[in-house]
Amino acid sequence: MATPTRSQPASNAVASQQPVDLINQAAYTYSDPNSNNNYRSSSSQLNVTPGPLVDPLGRILGCGGSLLPDYTGFSVGIYEPNPNDPTGTELGQLVSLTLTELPDVPNNNIPGGLRPNITNSNPYFISNSSPGVYNFLLDPNRGQTDPGRVYILVVNPPPNSIYRQRRIRIEIINSTGTINNNVVRYIATSLDGQPISLTGDTRLESTVVLVPNAEVVGLDLLAFEFTTNMCQPSQVQIIKTGDRAAAEPGDTVIYRLTVRNLAEVALNNVVITDNLPFGFNFIPKSVRGEIDGQPVTFTAVSNGNTITLRTDATLPAGKVINIAYAAQLTPDAVRGSGRNSAIVNAQRADNGFSTKDGPATHLLKIRPGIVADCGTIIGRVFEDKNFDGEQQPGEPGIPNAVIFLQDGNRITTDPKGLFSLANALPGSHTGVLDLSSVPGYKLAPNNKFKERNSQSRLVRLQPGGLVRMNFAVTPISEEVVKP
């Protein structure tokens, strides 16, 4: 079998040869045995102009699709999935690859290899002589190209690198075997969410032709024709601060957001999503933004406590957007946590890849205040004729009835049996009906709520809230009729 020639050095991704027009035409003759006549003809002419050849080697490039400045310490390995991991995403053992050599020494039972990984090492350490390029040879005689085989491709950056390890799951879904050229279809899926193509895809289905090479004695070049982009894990940063550490209902707090571009390129479509604490009212007209002292316009959309801030401005590499806005505390803020969080999303200007950071949080201590969080207690003392604990038409109120609260306060009902207490502090309150203030009456039994068969009532008052404290009585001479 003839040895295929490579169109260019292994470090290049696309062959540089020019397309050549191919012309194919077949001539044929045959004899008719009945008439002894001979016939001669030819087929129509077929013209083919092939596209440029693509070097079937894997590539490791930067996030924008360009070569990294230095590949020292980068390695690529193929692993079996961990059989004890049901998700199929954890690493097992390194795949055992058949040893190769280059140049090939005849009759030593070691097949010849291919550049750049001439010994078929696993893992393979990338060098700057073939920047960003790697390859592996799989042995079909060991079933390594059979459909259903799953591998995990791992790219390890050097220690103290700005990049993190990448994992890509590769599943072989179809193979024609060793008949003619071996055609293999595989699916490559990113396990870390980062792209594996220059268009930002995280899942690719590819078809490769594994051409058997006479020098490699049955081994096939596994063509992982996708780009492993190495993107910085932190390309944008968000920090959130406030103008104070504590506030109370009625105060206005100023929040500041700082978004820093840590990538090597500009960022577009900057969007900040900020979740305000319970009881905070966003003030839309207060939003201000700037880059290097120049104003930047933000549009603000409020959906409940979620605030979305969006700008069409481009954030240059290394620069910062500063945003400030105001929110006012309501009495309900006392019931909230005072903690809010913000996240930022943006897109790289070179390839449109998405990046984000957050949540960045800020905790504001909420003080109760003096009056803003106070509530009101209302109630009534009435004659309950049907013993349900509620006043219906025909059930008169009892005037001049006295209720004592837990702090010693004394409340007297009006001519209709009603009473109220304004500016009550939030929390638990207890009221007790003084039966001596309603001569001729006793506590009415409650057939629906047993806890109301008591002379006292316990209520929970929320900040700025309203609670009811009712007392039902019945004439002492009246017999209790049980239903």
SULRA-V955044 format. One record per backbone hydrogen bond with DSSP energy under -0.5 kcal/mol. NH is the residue of the N-H (numbers start at 1). CO is the residue of the C=O. Records with the same first field share a line. If there is no record, write none. Layout:
NH = CO + CO
This chain:
4 = 2
12 = 9
15 = 53
22 = 48
24 = 46
28 = 41
30 = 39
32 = 37
33 = 31
36 = 32
37 = 32
39 = 30
41 = 28
43 = 26
46 = 24
47 = 45
48 = 22
50 = 20 + 48
55 = 13 + 53
57 = 55
58 = 134
59 = 226
60 = 132
61 = 59 + 228
62 = 66
63 = 230
65 = 62
74 = 71
75 = 156
76 = 124
77 = 154
79 = 152
80 = 93
81 = 150
82 = 90
85 = 82
86 = 84
88 = 85
92 = 80
95 = 78
97 = 95
100 = 119
101 = 111
106 = 104
108 = 105
111 = 99 + 109
112 = 215
113 = 101
114 = 117
118 = 116
120 = 117
123 = 76
124 = 76
126 = 74 + 124
130 = 127
131 = 128
133 = 130
134 = 58
136 = 222
138 = 136 + 220
140 = 138 + 218
142 = 139
143 = 140
144 = 139
146 = 143
148 = 172
149 = 146
151 = 170
152 = 79
153 = 151 + 168
154 = 77
155 = 166
156 = 75 + 154
157 = 155
161 = 158
166 = 155
168 = 153
169 = 189
170 = 151
171 = 187
172 = 149
173 = 171 + 185
174 = 185
176 = 183
179 = 176
182 = 210
183 = 181
184 = 182 + 208
185 = 174
186 = 206
187 = 171
188 = 204
189 = 169 + 187
190 = 202
191 = 167
192 = 167
196 = 201
200 = 197
204 = 188
206 = 186 + 204
208 = 184
210 = 182 + 208
211 = 209
212 = 210
213 = 219
216 = 213
217 = 213 + 214
218 = 213
219 = 216
220 = 138
222 = 136 + 220
223 = 221
224 = 222
225 = 223
226 = 224
227 = 196
228 = 59 + 226
229 = 195 + 227
230 = 61
231 = 229
233 = 162
235 = 233
237 = 260
239 = 258
241 = 256
243 = 254
247 = 365
249 = 367
250 = 329
251 = 248
253 = 327
255 = 253 + 325
256 = 241
257 = 323
258 = 239
259 = 257 + 321
260 = 237 + 258
261 = 319
262 = 235 + 260
263 = 235
267 = 315
268 = 347
271 = 345
272 = 309
273 = 343
274 = 272 + 307
275 = 341
276 = 274 + 305
280 = 277
281 = 328
282 = 280
283 = 326
284 = 282
286 = 283
287 = 284
288 = 324
290 = 322
291 = 294
294 = 291
296 = 289
299 = 310
301 = 308
303 = 306
306 = 303
307 = 274 + 305
308 = 301
309 = 272 + 307
310 = 299
311 = 270
315 = 267
316 = 314
318 = 261
319 = 316
321 = 259
322 = 290 + 320
323 = 257
324 = 288
325 = 255
326 = 283
327 = 253
328 = 281
329 = 251
330 = 279
333 = 330
334 = 331
335 = 332
336 = 333
340 = 362
341 = 275
342 = 360
343 = 273
344 = 357
345 = 271
346 = 355
347 = 268
348 = 353
349 = 266
352 = 348
355 = 346
357 = 344
359 = 342
360 = 342
361 = 359
362 = 340
364 = 338 + 362
365 = 245 + 363
367 = 247 + 365
374 = 371
375 = 424
376 = 465
377 = 421
378 = 376 + 467
379 = 419
380 = 469
381 = 417
382 = 471
383 = 396
384 = 382 + 473
385 = 383
392 = 390
395 = 392
396 = 394
398 = 381
399 = 397
400 = 413
401 = 398
402 = 434
403 = 411
404 = 432
405 = 409
406 = 430
408 = 405
411 = 403
413 = 401
414 = 418
417 = 414
419 = 379
421 = 377
424 = 375
427 = 461
429 = 459
431 = 457
432 = 404
433 = 455
434 = 402
435 = 433
437 = 434
438 = 435
441 = 438
442 = 474
444 = 472
447 = 387 + 445
452 = 449
453 = 450
454 = 452
457 = 431
459 = 429
461 = 427 + 459
462 = 460
464 = 373
465 = 462
467 = 376
469 = 378
471 = 380
473 = 382
474 = 442
476 = 440
478 = 475
481 = 479
482 = 480
